[in-house]
C-alpha cells in the first residue's frame, strides 16, 4: 500500500506539472485537460504502472523456466567448431553455476578441475572432473556427459553417490545415473 500511496502522490505531482505547463504554454486541449484535472488520471497511471510491473515479473519468470543444463548449453554450430574445448566450456559454465547457487542441497561445491576429455563419440563426450566440496573429502573424479540434444549440446543431468563409508569394500568409488537416483 505504501507504494500505491507514493505513486498516487507522484501522479498528482505530474498532473500539477502538466496543468501548469498547459496554463503557461497553452498546448493541451479539451478532453485531455479534463482527464488530467480529474483523479482518474492518477488512478490510470497507477494501474498502468502495476500492469507494467506485473508484465515484467511474468516475463522474468518465464525466462527462468530453463533448466541449468539448458542455460549452459551451446549451439550445434558453435560446438562442432572445436568439440573438446566446447565441452570444457559447457562443463565450466555448468559447474560454475552450481558453485554460485548458495541455497543448494547438500555440501557446497567449492572447486573443480577437469581431468580428462574424451571426444571419440561426438554424441556423448565424456568429461572427467575432480570435484572439491566444502567437506574436503578426497573424492574420485566424476564422469560428466556432454550430449547432443536437438540443435545444441548440453550436460546430461545425473545423480551421483560417493561411497565414503570407512569399512566399505567399494570405498572411494562413485556411481552416477540419470534416472533420478544414485546408489552406491
KEROVEX-940957 format. One line per field, with one value per residue: residue number from 1; z, x, y of N, C-alpha, C, O, CB in turn; residue in three letters. Coordinates in Angstrom, 2 decimals. Glycine has a CB too. Layout:
KEROVEX-940957
seq: [NUM_...] .
n.zz: [Z_...] .
n.xx: [X_...] .
n.yy: [Y_...] .
ca.zz: [Z_...] .
ca.xx: [X_...] .
ca.yy: [Y_...] .
c.zz: [Z_...] .
c.xx: [X_...] .
c.yy: [Y_...] .
o.zz: [Z_...] .
o.xx: [X_...] .
o.yy: [Y_...] .
cb.zz: [Z_...] .
cb.xx: [X_...] .
cb.yy: [Y_...] .
type: [ALA_...] .
//
This chain:
KEROVEX-940957
seq: [1_2_3_4_5_6_7_8_9_10_11_12_13_14_15_16_17_18_19_20_21_22_23_24_25_26_27_28_29_30_31_32_33_34_35_36_37_38_39_40_41_42_43_44_45_46_47_48_49_50_51_52_53_54_55_56_57_58_59_60_61_62_63_64_65_66_67_68_69_70_71_72_73_74_75_76_77_78_79_80_81_82_83_84_85_86_87_88_89_90_91_92_93_94_95_96_97_98_99_100_101_102_103_104_105_106_107_108_109_110_111_112_113_114_115_116_117_118_119_120_121_122_123_124_125_126_127_128_129_130_131_132_133_134_135_136_137_138_139_140_141_142_143_144_145_146_147_148_149_150_151_152_153_154_155_156_157_158_159_160_161_162_163_164_165_166_167_168_169_170_171_172_173_174_175_176_177_178_179_180_181_182_183_184] .
n.zz: [0.00_0.63_-1.61_-3.50_-2.42_-2.68_-5.47_-6.16_-5.12_-6.71_-9.22_-8.87_-8.64_-11.21_-12.60_-11.65_-12.73_-15.49_-15.82_-15.02_-17.08_-19.15_-18.63_-18.83_-21.42_-23.15_-24.52_-24.23_-24.79_-24.48_-23.82_-22.81_-20.90_-19.10_-18.30_-17.07_-14.99_-13.42_-10.82_-11.89_-13.65_-12.10_-10.97_-13.28_-14.14_-12.01_-12.33_-14.86_-14.22_-12.37_-14.06_-15.83_-14.09_-13.28_-15.76_-16.37_-14.28_-14.91_-17.41_-16.64_-14.97_-16.82_-18.45_-16.73_-16.59_-17.76_-17.52_-15.66_-17.24_-19.81_-19.79_-19.81_-22.20_-25.59_-28.94_-31.74_-34.04_-33.06_-31.25_-32.79_-34.04_-32.39_-30.66_-28.24_-26.71_-26.56_-25.10_-22.66_-22.02_-21.70_-19.48_-17.61_-17.41_-16.42_-13.93_-12.62_-12.33_-10.59_-8.34_-7.67_-6.70_-3.82_-2.19_-2.43_-2.03_0.29_0.63_-0.15_-3.38_-3.95_-5.59_-8.68_-11.11_-14.44_-15.50_-17.65_-21.11_-23.34_-26.58_-28.45_-29.26_-30.70_-30.04_-27.39_-25.35_-23.02_-19.97_-17.53_-14.20_-11.36_-8.30_-5.64_-2.55_0.20_2.41_2.10_1.56_0.00_-3.07_-5.76_-9.35_-11.34_-14.02_-16.40_-18.90_-22.02_-24.18_-27.34_-27.85_-29.59_-31.38_-30.05_-27.67_-24.43_-20.87_-19.59_-17.26_-14.13_-11.27_-8.53_-6.30_-3.76_-2.38_0.71_3.00_5.72_6.20_3.90_1.10_-1.37_-1.02_-1.84_-4.39_-7.06_-8.14_-10.77_-12.23_-14.56_-13.99_-11.83_-9.38_-7.20_-6.26_-4.10] .
n.xx: [0.83_2.03_3.59_1.62_0.54_2.74_2.96_0.52_0.86_3.03_1.77_-0.10_1.67_2.75_0.43_-0.04_2.23_1.80_-0.65_0.20_2.07_0.26_-1.24_0.73_1.89_-0.16_-0.76_-2.23_-5.45_-9.06_-10.50_-8.23_-7.24_-9.37_-9.23_-6.72_-7.14_-8.87_-9.21_-9.07_-6.99_-4.65_-5.20_-5.30_-2.62_-1.39_-2.53_-1.51_1.21_1.23_0.39_2.55_4.68_3.78_3.80_6.54_7.46_6.19_7.32_9.99_9.82_9.07_11.32_13.12_12.47_14.04_16.13_19.17_20.91_19.98_20.40_23.17_23.89_25.19_25.12_24.72_26.17_28.25_29.47_30.52_32.72_34.96_35.03_36.17_37.18_34.81_33.16_34.49_34.05_31.26_31.01_32.50_30.88_28.55_29.33_30.36_28.04_26.64_28.29_27.79_25.22_23.83_21.88_21.74_21.08_22.65_26.25_28.30_29.66_32.91_35.10_36.59_38.19_39.02_39.86_40.13_39.16_37.11_36.45_35.75_33.31_31.08_28.45_28.26_30.19_32.66_33.57_35.85_35.85_37.32_36.01_35.68_34.37_32.89_33.27_35.73_36.59_38.49_37.62_36.71_37.19_34.44_32.47_31.22_28.73_28.55_26.11_24.40_21.46_18.77_19.26_21.52_24.24_24.56_25.05_24.43_22.04_22.69_22.73_24.76_26.48_28.78_30.85_31.90_32.13_33.87_34.46_33.64_33.81_33.82_34.73_35.57_34.62_32.47_29.13_27.02_23.91_21.27_18.58_17.36_18.04_20.65_22.84_25.09] .
n.yy: [-1.19_1.16_1.74_2.28_4.62_6.35_6.35_7.51_10.08_10.85_10.82_12.87_15.03_15.02_15.62_18.25_19.51_19.16_20.54_23.07_23.56_23.62_25.91_27.94_27.55_26.86_24.28_21.99_20.53_20.58_17.51_16.18_17.95_17.86_15.19_15.15_16.90_15.46_12.97_10.53_10.36_10.04_7.56_6.01_6.15_4.76_2.22_1.54_1.45_-0.71_-2.81_-2.86_-3.57_-6.10_-7.43_-7.44_-9.04_-11.49_-12.06_-12.32_-14.57_-16.52_-16.67_-17.83_-20.47_-22.35_-25.20_-25.83_-27.25_-26.58_-23.82_-23.64_-24.68_-25.15_-24.01_-26.20_-25.56_-23.83_-25.57_-27.69_-26.62_-26.76_-29.35_-30.55_-28.37_-26.92_-28.66_-28.54_-25.84_-25.84_-27.59_-26.10_-23.76_-24.92_-26.12_-23.87_-22.36_-24.06_-23.82_-21.19_-21.22_-20.61_-21.68_-24.41_-27.95_-30.18_-30.65_-27.90_-27.28_-26.29_-26.10_-27.26_-29.37_-30.08_-33.22_-35.01_-35.30_-36.96_-37.21_-39.12_-40.09_-38.12_-37.77_-38.25_-36.88_-37.44_-36.07_-35.96_-35.03_-33.65_-33.06_-30.69_-30.48_-28.64_-30.23_-31.29_-33.90_-36.49_-37.14_-39.36_-38.79_-37.59_-38.70_-36.68_-36.14_-34.69_-34.10_-34.30_-32.55_-32.06_-29.18_-28.42_-28.74_-30.12_-30.54_-33.74_-34.38_-35.81_-37.99_-38.49_-40.71_-40.94_-43.36_-43.29_-44.65_-45.88_-48.72_-49.95_-52.16_-50.98_-48.45_-45.10_-45.01_-43.90_-43.69_-42.95_-41.96_-41.23_-41.37_-40.19_-41.20_-42.26_-44.75_-46.42] .
ca.zz: [0.00_0.68_-2.99_-4.16_-1.92_-3.32_-6.89_-6.24_-4.92_-7.92_-10.29_-8.61_-8.99_-12.69_-13.01_-11.40_-13.69_-16.82_-15.79_-15.00_-18.44_-20.01_-18.38_-19.32_-22.84_-23.84_-25.53_-24.02_-25.15_-24.18_-23.03_-22.11_-19.70_-18.16_-17.78_-16.18_-13.80_-12.60_-10.07_-12.71_-14.28_-11.15_-10.88_-14.55_-14.12_-11.06_-12.96_-15.92_-13.54_-11.84_-15.20_-16.32_-13.12_-13.38_-17.04_-16.23_-13.40_-15.64_-18.43_-15.93_-14.51_-17.98_-18.95_-15.79_-16.61_-18.35_-16.58_-15.65_-18.41_-20.99_-19.70_-20.07_-23.46_-26.68_-30.22_-32.52_-34.93_-32.29_-30.61_-33.74_-34.46_-31.52_-29.70_-26.92_-25.99_-26.31_-23.98_-21.44_-21.74_-21.18_-18.12_-16.77_-17.16_-15.61_-12.56_-12.05_-11.91_-9.39_-7.22_-7.31_-6.07_-2.38_-1.46_-2.92_-1.01_0.50_0.87_-1.25_-4.29_-3.82_-6.66_-9.58_-12.17_-15.50_-15.53_-18.97_-22.02_-24.37_-27.63_-29.50_-29.72_-30.65_-29.48_-25.94_-24.97_-21.59_-19.33_-16.18_-13.38_-9.93_-7.56_-4.26_-1.77_1.46_3.38_1.80_1.40_-1.25_-3.86_-7.09_-10.44_-11.83_-15.48_-16.91_-20.31_-22.81_-25.23_-28.29_-27.60_-30.60_-32.11_-29.12_-26.78_-23.04_-19.87_-19.26_-15.82_-13.48_-9.82_-8.15_-4.90_-3.45_-1.27_1.61_4.23_6.04_6.10_2.68_0.11_-2.56_-0.56_-2.81_-5.73_-7.32_-9.11_-11.26_-13.25_-14.97_-13.80_-10.65_-8.14_-7.22_-5.15_-4.05] .
ca.xx: [0.00_2.95_3.98_0.47_0.45_3.81_2.63_-0.57_1.47_3.81_0.82_-0.63_2.73_2.80_-0.77_0.18_3.21_1.17_-1.63_0.99_2.58_-0.88_-1.60_1.79_2.20_-1.40_-0.56_-3.19_-6.80_-10.31_-10.66_-7.01_-7.20_-10.36_-8.70_-5.62_-7.67_-9.63_-8.43_-8.98_-5.67_-3.70_-5.55_-4.90_-1.16_-1.06_-2.92_-0.52_2.44_1.06_0.38_3.92_5.46_3.33_4.29_7.98_7.59_5.78_8.35_11.17_9.56_9.06_12.68_13.88_11.96_15.03_16.95_20.59_21.51_19.61_21.02_24.61_24.09_25.87_24.52_25.38_27.15_29.41_30.10_31.23_33.96_36.02_34.25_36.79_37.17_33.41_32.69_35.08_33.34_29.94_31.21_32.90_29.70_27.63_29.84_30.44_26.68_26.35_29.04_27.19_23.93_24.08_20.83_21.64_21.03_23.88_27.52_28.56_30.79_33.74_36.10_36.62_39.20_38.79_40.97_40.26_38.04_37.10_35.52_35.75_31.92_30.57_27.10_28.40_31.56_32.84_34.48_36.15_36.03_37.63_35.21_36.06_33.24_33.25_33.67_37.15_36.91_39.17_36.62_37.16_36.64_33.10_32.32_30.07_28.48_28.03_25.37_23.62_20.03_18.19_20.24_22.53_24.92_24.41_25.41_23.37_21.82_22.91_22.78_25.93_26.67_30.16_30.96_32.97_31.98_35.22_34.65_33.02_34.76_33.83_35.07_36.32_34.03_31.31_28.18_26.12_22.95_20.44_17.17_16.87_18.53_22.05_23.11_26.48] .
ca.yy: [0.00_2.29_2.03_2.90_6.00_7.13_6.51_8.47_11.40_11.12_11.13_14.21_15.99_15.08_16.34_19.67_19.99_19.25_21.63_24.31_23.76_23.95_27.31_28.82_27.39_26.54_23.24_20.92_20.98_19.92_16.30_15.86_18.80_17.35_13.94_15.48_17.57_14.51_11.99_9.33_10.36_9.44_6.14_5.40_5.97_3.70_0.96_1.28_1.05_-2.06_-3.73_-2.94_-4.34_-7.49_-7.98_-7.68_-10.21_-12.70_-12.31_-12.80_-15.94_-17.40_-16.86_-18.63_-21.84_-23.24_-25.96_-25.46_-27.88_-25.78_-22.49_-23.73_-25.40_-24.44_-24.37_-27.26_-24.91_-23.38_-26.71_-28.54_-25.96_-27.27_-30.15_-30.75_-27.09_-26.56_-29.49_-27.97_-24.59_-26.20_-28.11_-24.96_-22.93_-25.72_-26.24_-22.52_-22.01_-24.86_-23.23_-19.91_-21.44_-20.63_-22.37_-25.78_-29.00_-30.93_-29.96_-26.97_-27.46_-25.09_-26.05_-28.42_-29.31_-31.06_-34.15_-35.61_-35.15_-37.99_-36.83_-40.14_-40.19_-36.74_-37.76_-38.39_-36.52_-37.68_-35.13_-36.41_-33.83_-33.81_-32.09_-30.42_-29.99_-27.98_-31.26_-31.53_-35.32_-36.81_-37.85_-39.76_-37.98_-37.90_-38.62_-35.92_-36.41_-33.59_-34.81_-33.51_-32.56_-31.18_-28.37_-27.91_-29.69_-29.73_-31.55_-34.68_-34.35_-37.10_-38.00_-39.29_-41.08_-41.29_-44.30_-42.85_-45.42_-46.38_-50.17_-50.46_-52.69_-50.11_-47.09_-44.30_-45.11_-43.05_-44.22_-41.91_-42.33_-40.09_-41.62_-39.50_-41.81_-42.71_-45.67_-46.86] .
c.zz: [0.00_-0.73_-3.73_-3.72_-2.56_-4.80_-7.07_-6.08_-6.15_-9.07_-10.11_-8.95_-10.50_-13.19_-12.81_-12.41_-15.07_-16.86_-15.78_-16.40_-19.37_-19.86_-19.00_-20.82_-23.70_-24.92_-25.35_-24.32_-24.56_-23.25_-22.25_-20.83_-18.67_-17.53_-16.75_-14.89_-12.91_-11.85_-10.84_-13.38_-13.38_-11.04_-12.13_-14.59_-13.17_-11.67_-14.06_-15.30_-13.02_-12.95_-15.74_-15.39_-13.20_-14.66_-16.97_-15.35_-14.11_-16.69_-17.78_-15.48_-15.67_-18.50_-18.01_-15.71_-17.22_-17.24_-16.66_-16.88_-19.67_-20.97_-20.05_-21.36_-24.49_-28.00_-30.95_-33.40_-34.20_-31.72_-31.59_-34.29_-33.67_-30.40_-28.31_-26.10_-25.66_-25.15_-22.66_-21.04_-21.13_-19.74_-17.17_-16.41_-16.20_-14.14_-11.87_-11.55_-10.66_-8.17_-6.75_-6.64_-4.58_-1.62_-1.91_-1.75_-0.88_0.76_-0.37_-2.07_-4.23_-4.90_-7.52_-10.53_-13.17_-15.64_-16.94_-19.79_-23.13_-25.39_-28.76_-30.05_-29.58_-30.15_-27.96_-25.56_-23.46_-21.05_-17.88_-15.34_-11.93_-9.18_-6.15_-3.57_-0.47_2.52_3.23_1.75_0.06_-2.07_-5.22_-8.17_-10.87_-13.34_-15.81_-18.39_-20.95_-24.04_-26.14_-27.95_-28.55_-31.37_-31.19_-28.37_-25.36_-22.13_-19.64_-17.75_-15.24_-11.97_-9.42_-6.65_-4.73_-2.27_-0.43_2.96_4.54_5.82_4.81_1.71_-1.16_-2.19_-1.64_-4.22_-5.83_-8.35_-9.49_-12.22_-13.50_-14.76_-12.51_-9.33_-8.29_-6.03_-5.24_-3.98] .
c.xx: [0.87_3.36_2.85_0.33_1.52_3.50_1.50_-0.03_2.28_2.89_0.22_0.40_2.85_1.61_-0.59_1.17_2.57_0.16_-0.89_1.54_1.45_-1.25_-0.55_2.00_0.99_-1.18_-1.52_-4.59_-7.86_-10.27_-9.41_-6.89_-8.18_-9.88_-7.61_-6.13_-8.45_-8.68_-8.29_-7.61_-4.64_-3.96_-5.10_-3.39_-0.74_-1.39_-1.92_0.79_2.34_1.04_1.78_4.78_5.07_3.84_5.77_8.22_7.25_6.84_9.62_10.99_9.58_10.45_13.51_13.38_12.94_15.80_18.39_21.29_21.21_20.29_22.50_24.91_24.78_25.26_25.38_26.48_28.41_30.19_31.00_32.52_35.16_35.37_34.88_36.76_35.74_32.83_33.23_34.38_31.97_30.05_31.60_31.70_28.74_28.09_29.99_29.07_26.28_27.05_28.40_25.82_24.13_23.06_20.67_21.62_22.38_25.08_27.86_29.79_31.62_34.80_35.98_37.79_38.90_40.04_41.21_39.00_38.17_36.02_35.49_34.35_31.30_29.13_27.11_29.85_31.66_33.92_34.65_36.54_36.29_36.92_35.74_34.85_33.75_33.69_35.14_37.54_37.60_38.24_37.19_36.56_35.26_33.09_31.05_29.95_27.90_27.42_24.64_22.15_19.40_19.29_21.28_23.17_24.76_24.85_24.20_23.24_21.99_22.96_23.90_25.94_28.12_30.14_32.17_32.85_33.31_35.42_34.09_34.08_34.83_34.13_35.90_35.79_32.85_30.43_27.22_25.11_22.03_18.96_16.61_17.29_20.00_22.24_24.54_26.51] .
c.yy: [1.25_2.72_2.74_4.35_6.88_7.38_7.53_9.88_11.81_11.54_12.52_15.28_16.12_15.89_17.85_20.27_20.17_20.38_22.97_24.62_24.17_25.42_28.23_28.72_27.07_25.48_22.06_21.44_20.09_18.73_15.94_16.67_18.28_16.04_14.22_16.10_16.60_13.58_10.69_9.22_9.69_7.95_5.40_5.17_4.86_2.34_0.58_0.82_-0.38_-3.10_-3.92_-3.78_-5.81_-8.14_-8.30_-8.91_-11.50_-13.05_-12.86_-14.24_-16.92_-17.66_-17.72_-20.08_-22.82_-23.95_-25.46_-26.03_-27.09_-24.42_-22.52_-24.49_-24.51_-24.92_-25.41_-26.67_-24.49_-24.55_-27.47_-27.90_-26.49_-28.08_-30.30_-29.46_-26.67_-27.36_-28.96_-26.67_-24.87_-26.70_-26.99_-24.10_-23.63_-25.77_-24.89_-22.08_-22.79_-24.25_-21.93_-20.05_-21.62_-21.47_-23.83_-26.77_-29.66_-30.04_-29.12_-27.37_-26.17_-24.98_-27.30_-28.26_-30.42_-31.91_-34.68_-35.35_-36.18_-37.64_-37.85_-40.39_-38.80_-36.65_-37.87_-38.14_-36.67_-36.75_-35.57_-35.19_-34.22_-32.68_-31.92_-29.79_-29.38_-28.98_-31.65_-33.02_-35.52_-37.71_-38.26_-38.85_-38.49_-37.74_-37.84_-36.21_-35.15_-34.24_-33.83_-33.68_-31.55_-30.48_-27.76_-29.07_-29.19_-30.87_-32.44_-34.71_-35.75_-36.91_-38.95_-39.55_-41.52_-42.25_-43.89_-43.54_-46.10_-47.88_-50.76_-51.00_-51.82_-48.65_-46.37_-44.41_-44.17_-43.76_-43.10_-42.53_-41.14_-40.34_-41.03_-40.11_-42.17_-43.62_-46.15_-48.37] .
o.zz: [-0.56_-1.02_-4.49_-4.54_-2.94_-5.31_-8.02_-6.81_-6.59_-9.80_-11.07_-9.50_-11.01_-14.09_-13.69_-12.88_-15.73_-17.84_-16.47_-16.86_-20.27_-20.85_-19.63_-21.45_-24.92_-26.11_-26.24_-24.13_-24.19_-22.05_-21.13_-19.80_-17.48_-16.34_-15.69_-13.82_-11.73_-12.22_-10.48_-13.66_-13.83_-11.00_-12.05_-15.02_-13.48_-11.54_-14.16_-15.82_-13.21_-12.79_-16.08_-15.86_-13.17_-14.63_-17.48_-15.66_-13.94_-16.83_-18.33_-15.59_-15.52_-18.94_-18.43_-14.84_-17.20_-16.19_-17.60_-17.48_-20.53_-22.02_-20.53_-21.59_-24.31_-28.14_-30.78_-33.49_-34.66_-31.70_-31.24_-34.93_-34.22_-29.30_-27.31_-24.94_-24.59_-24.32_-21.66_-19.86_-20.16_-18.88_-16.05_-15.25_-15.28_-13.23_-10.66_-10.48_-9.77_-7.09_-5.57_-6.07_-4.13_-0.51_-1.77_-0.65_-1.83_1.07_-1.50_-1.52_-4.45_-5.12_-7.13_-10.74_-12.80_-15.86_-17.39_-19.24_-23.78_-25.11_-29.91_-31.18_-28.47_-29.87_-27.30_-25.45_-22.71_-21.59_-17.11_-15.71_-11.35_-9.41_-5.52_-3.96_-0.08_3.44_4.13_1.88_-0.90_-1.79_-5.76_-7.93_-10.78_-13.88_-15.53_-19.07_-20.49_-24.85_-25.76_-27.79_-28.35_-31.96_-31.49_-28.43_-25.11_-22.58_-19.52_-17.04_-15.80_-11.47_-9.90_-5.85_-5.47_-1.26_-0.82_3.95_3.70_5.30_4.66_1.52_-1.92_-2.95_-2.25_-5.16_-4.83_-9.30_-8.63_-12.92_-12.74_-15.30_-12.13_-8.27_-9.41_-4.91_-6.33_-3.93] .
o.xx: [0.49_3.47_3.09_0.04_1.24_3.74_1.51_-0.43_2.23_3.18_0.04_0.05_3.03_1.75_-0.93_0.97_2.77_0.12_-1.31_1.48_1.65_-1.54_-0.92_2.27_1.14_-1.39_-1.62_-4.88_-7.58_-10.05_-9.51_-6.48_-7.87_-10.10_-7.59_-5.59_-8.67_-7.52_-7.48_-7.13_-3.85_-3.01_-4.58_-2.93_0.17_-0.60_-1.52_1.42_3.26_1.61_2.17_5.53_5.95_4.27_6.19_9.08_7.95_7.20_10.26_11.91_10.06_10.75_14.52_13.81_12.69_16.08_18.77_22.14_22.08_20.70_23.04_26.04_24.93_24.93_26.59_27.58_29.52_31.42_32.11_33.31_36.25_35.17_34.18_36.36_35.49_32.10_32.52_34.14_31.58_29.28_31.11_31.51_28.19_27.31_29.78_28.95_25.64_26.47_28.48_25.32_24.57_23.35_19.60_22.07_23.17_24.95_27.72_30.83_31.08_35.35_35.33_38.30_38.57_41.14_42.35_37.91_39.21_34.82_35.24_34.20_31.03_28.65_26.10_30.65_30.87_35.02_33.69_37.43_35.56_37.19_36.19_34.37_34.90_34.43_35.72_38.72_37.33_38.11_38.06_35.53_34.97_33.63_29.94_30.95_26.89_28.12_24.31_21.65_19.49_20.16_21.86_22.71_24.82_25.02_23.07_24.19_21.50_23.21_23.97_25.49_28.61_29.49_33.32_33.41_33.82_36.46_34.08_35.13_35.79_33.83_36.79_36.44_32.31_30.93_26.69_25.42_22.02_18.14_15.48_16.95_20.50_21.85_25.12_27.58] .
o.yy: [2.27_3.91_3.67_5.22_8.02_8.47_8.31_10.79_12.96_12.49_13.26_16.33_17.23_16.72_18.64_21.39_21.19_21.12_23.90_25.75_24.98_26.09_29.22_29.75_27.02_25.76_21.22_22.62_18.95_18.87_15.43_16.15_18.26_15.81_13.60_15.85_16.90_13.42_9.84_8.12_8.86_7.16_4.29_4.11_4.10_1.40_-0.58_-0.11_-1.18_-4.18_-5.04_-4.64_-6.68_-9.30_-9.34_-9.73_-12.51_-14.22_-13.76_-15.05_-18.04_-18.77_-18.30_-20.83_-24.03_-23.39_-24.76_-25.38_-26.93_-23.92_-21.53_-24.90_-23.31_-26.10_-25.46_-27.22_-24.76_-24.54_-27.85_-28.58_-26.66_-27.55_-30.19_-29.47_-26.11_-26.82_-28.93_-26.43_-24.23_-26.28_-26.92_-23.75_-23.01_-25.49_-24.78_-21.48_-22.23_-24.18_-21.59_-19.08_-22.69_-21.92_-24.41_-26.47_-29.69_-28.86_-29.59_-27.74_-25.09_-23.90_-28.28_-27.16_-31.55_-31.39_-34.78_-35.19_-36.26_-37.75_-37.49_-40.84_-38.35_-35.56_-37.63_-39.08_-36.11_-36.66_-35.56_-34.43_-35.03_-31.51_-32.88_-28.73_-29.57_-28.62_-32.25_-33.34_-34.80_-38.90_-37.57_-38.21_-39.68_-36.77_-38.30_-36.49_-34.62_-34.85_-32.71_-34.79_-30.34_-31.13_-26.71_-30.21_-27.98_-32.01_-31.96_-35.02_-36.73_-35.81_-40.08_-38.73_-42.37_-41.98_-44.11_-43.07_-46.84_-48.28_-51.99_-50.38_-51.92_-47.73_-46.95_-43.94_-43.71_-44.36_-42.40_-43.49_-40.17_-39.60_-41.35_-39.59_-42.34_-43.29_-46.27_-48.96] .
cb.zz: [1.20_1.52_-3.73_-3.85_-0.40_-3.18_-7.51_-5.18_-3.66_-8.32_-10.34_-7.13_-8.38_-13.31_-12.22_-9.97_-13.78_-17.19_-14.55_-13.98_-18.96_-19.67_-16.87_-18.61_-23.00_-24.45_-25.47_-22.59_-26.66_-25.39_-23.93_-23.01_-20.06_-18.87_-18.92_-16.87_-14.21_-13.48_-8.71_-13.77_-14.62_-9.77_-10.67_-15.74_-13.72_-9.74_-13.56_-16.80_-12.38_-11.03_-16.31_-16.45_-11.69_-13.34_-18.18_-15.62_-12.19_-16.32_-19.21_-14.72_-13.79_-19.09_-19.15_-14.42_-17.36_-19.26_-16.86_-14.35_-18.57_-21.04_-18.29_-18.90_-24.00_-26.66_-31.10_-33.39_-35.59_-31.15_-30.04_-34.88_-34.28_-30.94_-30.26_-27.08_-26.83_-27.57_-24.19_-21.65_-23.03_-22.07_-18.11_-17.48_-18.49_-16.17_-12.56_-13.09_-13.05_-9.59_-7.62_-8.53_-6.68_-1.84_-1.63_-3.85_-1.35_-0.69_1.20_-0.71_-5.78_-2.47_-6.06_-10.36_-11.59_-16.86_-14.56_-18.85_-22.60_-23.76_-28.19_-28.97_-28.90_-32.01_-30.08_-25.47_-25.43_-21.33_-19.42_-16.18_-13.48_-9.67_-7.52_-4.17_-1.48_1.98_3.22_2.83_1.50_-0.99_-4.05_-7.37_-11.64_-11.15_-16.12_-16.65_-20.49_-23.18_-24.60_-29.77_-26.11_-29.96_-32.89_-28.12_-27.15_-22.73_-18.53_-19.84_-15.49_-13.99_-9.19_-8.57_-4.45_-3.13_-1.78_1.79_4.11_7.45_7.28_1.99_-0.26_-3.29_0.79_-2.79_-6.05_-7.82_-8.53_-11.96_-12.82_-16.42_-13.82_-10.69_-7.77_-7.18_-5.16_-2.85] .
cb.xx: [-0.94_4.19_4.37_-0.82_0.59_5.15_2.22_-1.65_2.38_4.64_-0.29_-1.07_4.09_2.79_-2.01_0.71_4.40_0.48_-2.55_2.16_3.27_-2.08_-1.74_3.08_3.22_-2.00_0.87_-3.11_-6.95_-10.89_-11.05_-5.80_-7.52_-11.72_-8.15_-4.63_-8.57_-10.60_-9.08_-10.09_-5.23_-3.82_-7.05_-5.33_-0.49_-1.84_-4.36_-0.30_2.76_-0.23_-0.56_4.52_5.25_1.80_4.03_8.69_6.71_4.41_8.67_11.48_8.21_8.20_13.36_13.84_10.66_15.99_16.87_21.29_21.01_18.08_20.83_25.31_22.74_27.44_24.33_24.35_26.52_28.96_29.05_30.33_33.85_36.91_34.03_38.24_37.86_32.57_33.11_36.59_33.19_29.27_32.29_33.97_28.97_27.53_31.17_30.99_25.68_26.78_30.50_27.06_23.20_24.08_19.52_22.81_19.95_24.15_28.66_28.73_30.31_34.40_37.54_35.27_40.66_38.42_40.71_40.52_37.96_36.85_35.87_36.33_31.10_30.67_26.27_27.93_31.93_33.21_33.96_37.30_34.80_39.21_33.74_37.32_32.22_32.08_32.79_37.99_35.63_40.56_35.38_36.78_37.61_32.03_32.28_30.23_27.51_29.15_24.38_23.91_19.70_17.25_19.53_21.91_26.44_22.95_25.88_23.66_20.40_24.19_21.41_27.23_25.68_31.01_31.09_32.93_30.81_35.54_34.00_32.20_34.37_32.48_35.86_37.75_33.60_31.73_27.41_26.91_22.14_20.69_16.92_15.41_17.69_23.06_22.12_27.23] .
cb.yy: [0.00_1.92_0.74_2.12_6.02_6.40_5.16_8.17_11.39_9.88_10.08_14.35_15.55_13.66_15.83_19.88_19.01_17.91_21.51_24.20_22.46_23.06_27.58_28.50_26.32_27.81_22.74_20.37_21.04_19.51_15.16_16.10_20.29_17.13_13.07_16.42_18.73_13.69_11.72_9.31_11.81_10.12_5.96_6.29_7.28_3.89_1.07_2.54_2.01_-2.14_-3.22_-1.54_-3.79_-7.55_-6.99_-6.44_-10.05_-12.49_-11.02_-11.91_-16.02_-16.82_-15.51_-18.00_-21.90_-22.46_-27.48_-25.97_-29.32_-25.60_-21.92_-24.41_-25.91_-24.69_-23.13_-28.01_-23.70_-22.45_-27.65_-28.88_-24.43_-26.10_-31.49_-31.24_-26.00_-26.79_-30.97_-27.70_-23.74_-27.27_-29.22_-24.10_-22.61_-27.15_-26.97_-21.51_-22.27_-26.33_-22.98_-19.06_-22.66_-19.21_-21.64_-26.09_-30.06_-31.79_-30.97_-25.57_-27.77_-25.07_-25.92_-28.56_-29.46_-30.36_-35.32_-37.14_-33.71_-39.41_-35.45_-41.45_-41.27_-36.11_-38.89_-39.81_-35.06_-39.15_-33.66_-37.48_-32.91_-33.78_-32.51_-29.48_-31.13_-27.16_-32.50_-30.84_-36.20_-37.51_-36.98_-41.24_-37.97_-36.98_-40.05_-34.38_-37.62_-32.52_-35.80_-33.94_-32.21_-30.14_-27.28_-26.90_-29.86_-29.34_-30.89_-36.12_-33.79_-37.77_-38.42_-38.57_-42.20_-40.02_-45.79_-41.33_-46.47_-46.06_-50.84_-49.35_-54.13_-50.19_-47.14_-44.69_-46.57_-41.63_-45.45_-40.77_-43.57_-39.76_-43.09_-39.45_-43.07_-41.50_-46.88_-46.24] .
type: [UNK_UNK_UNK_UNK_UNK_UNK_UNK_UNK_UNK_UNK_UNK_UNK_UNK_UNK_UNK_UNK_UNK_UNK_UNK_UNK_UNK_UNK_UNK_UNK_UNK_UNK_UNK_UNK_UNK_UNK_UNK_UNK_UNK_UNK_UNK_UNK_UNK_UNK_UNK_UNK_UNK_UNK_UNK_UNK_UNK_UNK_UNK_UNK_UNK_UNK_UNK_UNK_UNK_UNK_UNK_UNK_UNK_UNK_UNK_UNK_UNK_UNK_UNK_UNK_UNK_UNK_UNK_UNK_UNK_UNK_UNK_UNK_UNK_UNK_UNK_UNK_UNK_UNK_UNK_UNK_UNK_UNK_UNK_UNK_UNK_UNK_UNK_UNK_UNK_UNK_UNK_UNK_UNK_UNK_UNK_UNK_UNK_UNK_UNK_UNK_UNK_UNK_UNK_UNK_UNK_UNK_UNK_UNK_UNK_UNK_UNK_UNK_UNK_UNK_UNK_UNK_UNK_UNK_UNK_UNK_UNK_UNK_UNK_UNK_UNK_UNK_UNK_UNK_UNK_UNK_UNK_UNK_UNK_UNK_UNK_UNK_UNK_UNK_UNK_UNK_UNK_UNK_UNK_UNK_UNK_UNK_UNK_UNK_UNK_UNK_UNK_UNK_UNK_UNK_UNK_UNK_UNK_UNK_UNK_UNK_UNK_UNK_UNK_UNK_UNK_UNK_UNK_UNK_UNK_UNK_UNK_UNK_UNK_UNK_UNK_UNK_UNK_UNK_UNK_UNK_UNK_UNK_UNK_UNK] .
//
